[in-house]
């Protein structure tokens, strides 16, 4: 087996920066040898750092490029067609979340992946988020006893980092499949599933405080798990000033764990009888530190035959939860996630 994975970036937008920095910091067995983007200047920016070839079309890259795997970082509505083309070309595929905007498209992707010889993995980086992983360790060790409930708060003031294009695709519901619940909200749903098990049903409401976004920019929901326990899910992107609020709060029979986080860092805190004023258990740079372990896991899957930390089918859970929330907002009742 080769000791290096030759990887092509398919899409060189904002998320590509996090992927490349993650490779540099945590995935030394990956060489980025090709950069593909319709905007050649974006591809050239990353080529200057990696020495990879640049291409303005996937067809040309698959014909002329030197790579074994692809990292697909494109708008959601392009995931199916591009992934299927890469499977047909015999490439290993890392696909940004969500797998696709619809379950039918996901099923076609999974069928093609199962028929292809290579590795397929969905890039849900919260599976590797350092403070999420650390919280899991403390929960497993019984730090707060039995979990009673939890809250995930995907809440932050609007900023234009993810909306730099002249016409940002994330504003278009037809491209995303919805709004913030199906997109960034998945990063808050996955940890709840890691900590509390599978989500059975959802009830919630949607709002649209950001007029420029066709999909929801506000979601408030209750999740009921197979265990019967419940968690709160808040997702808000609002153009206003917001007070500090933990991104996660996990309540147990012996205390609570909270994660106070932002894009520039995160802290995990324990609150219990011995630490009523709180004890910091862990700190990390936060969100940005999740991409390196994710890419390293993909490399290990390809180069070593290691099973990824989460199989691609597992990513259907976040998508199904978001879709159930959308149905609930319309029906005004509980909606099954796996029905």
Helices and strands as residue ranges (DSSP letters): E 5-10, H 14-26, E 30-36, H 40-50, E 53-55, H 58-64, E 69-72, G 76-78, H 79-88, E 92-96, H 103-115, E 120-123, G 125-128, H 130-140, E 147-157, G 169-171, H 173-176, H 186-196, E 199-207, E 218-225, E 230-238, E 248-252, E 255-262, E 265-272, E 275-284, G 287-289, H 290-304, G 312-315, H 316-331, E 335-336
